Amino acid sequence: MLKVENLNVHYGVIHALKDVNIEVEEGQIVSLIGS
C-alpha cells in the first residue's frame, strides 16, 4: 500500500498541488499525468 497525505508542491511562487491525499491499495494500478 502507498499512502500520501497533505502533499504540497511549489514551483517557485506557483502552488501546483495543495493538500493532495492519495491512497493506493495492493494490486491497484494508478497513473498521474501532468505537465
N, C-alpha and C positions, 0 to 999 in steps of 0.2 A: 504494500500500500504506500502511496505517496500522498502527503497532506501538506498543503501550503496555506498559511493563514496570514491575512493582513499584508500582502505583498504590495510594495510601493516601488515604482521605478521612475526615475527622473532622468531626462536628457537635457542637461543644462537647466534652464528655467522651466522647461516643459514637464509637467507632471503626467506622464504617459499612462501609468497604471496606479489606481488608488484603492487601497484596501481590498485587493482581489483574494478570494478564497477558492482553492481547488482541492478536490479530493478524488483520487483515482484508486479504485479498488483493484485487487489482483485479477488479472485476466482482461481488464479493460484496455482498449487502445484509444489514446487521446492525441489529438494534433492541435497545436497552436500555430496559427498563421497570421503574420502581420508584417508591417514594414515601418 
